[in-house]
């Protein structure tokens, strides 16, 4: 009986340490993600500010609005394609190189990616009103918090959703690329609705996946692996948030 009590006590201590470590791990994931979001927001706002002027230039946008030379290079020259697709290239690059990077190197790469994403989406400040951007951001933040909390707390296994959701993301990318040339508002509306639903599901799924991966590997005590796992988890949730925000902005944002 004494041995059984000892085993139970040891198991309880181990479970308590895992729970404590999991909370610290998730706090690190959300912390890294939050810093990335701040970098993206500030860089996006700053780049948009440098791109537009009220002084007449040869690149007129609308009444009393003109693109600067920098703005023309960002949004109207062939450079815009690099700016648009650089974050996607960096995501694939980071996924391929994560095993060769140190945890510090992966974190630096993530923040560089957040900066590139800010440049890529900076045009929203030219297209949508500042009020609607803030409004949709707050809506996204509330929805993201609820979905992530559900993914963390639910006992339901969400892993079956993973393959379906990833296929949905691939379909969205293909449809978005096609619609770059079609410029169909109906197709864009359908893409936006499906995008919100898919990335809402991915938010809950990715949160549970990050939690499960930590619990599975916590006993290894490999701080380097756990550090990189936190960064990749932050990247996943960051992408879920940004994409959900962009699709909601397409649906509900007020245009200039």
PyMOL commands that set and color helices and strands:
alter all, ss='L'
color gray80, all
select helices_A, chain A and resi 2-51+69-75+79-97+103-121+124-127+130-153+159-182+185-220+223-252
alter helices_A, ss='H'
color red, helices_A
select strands_A, chain A and resi 52-53+60-62+65-67
alter strands_A, ss='S'
color yellow, strands_A
deselect
rebuild
show_as cartoon
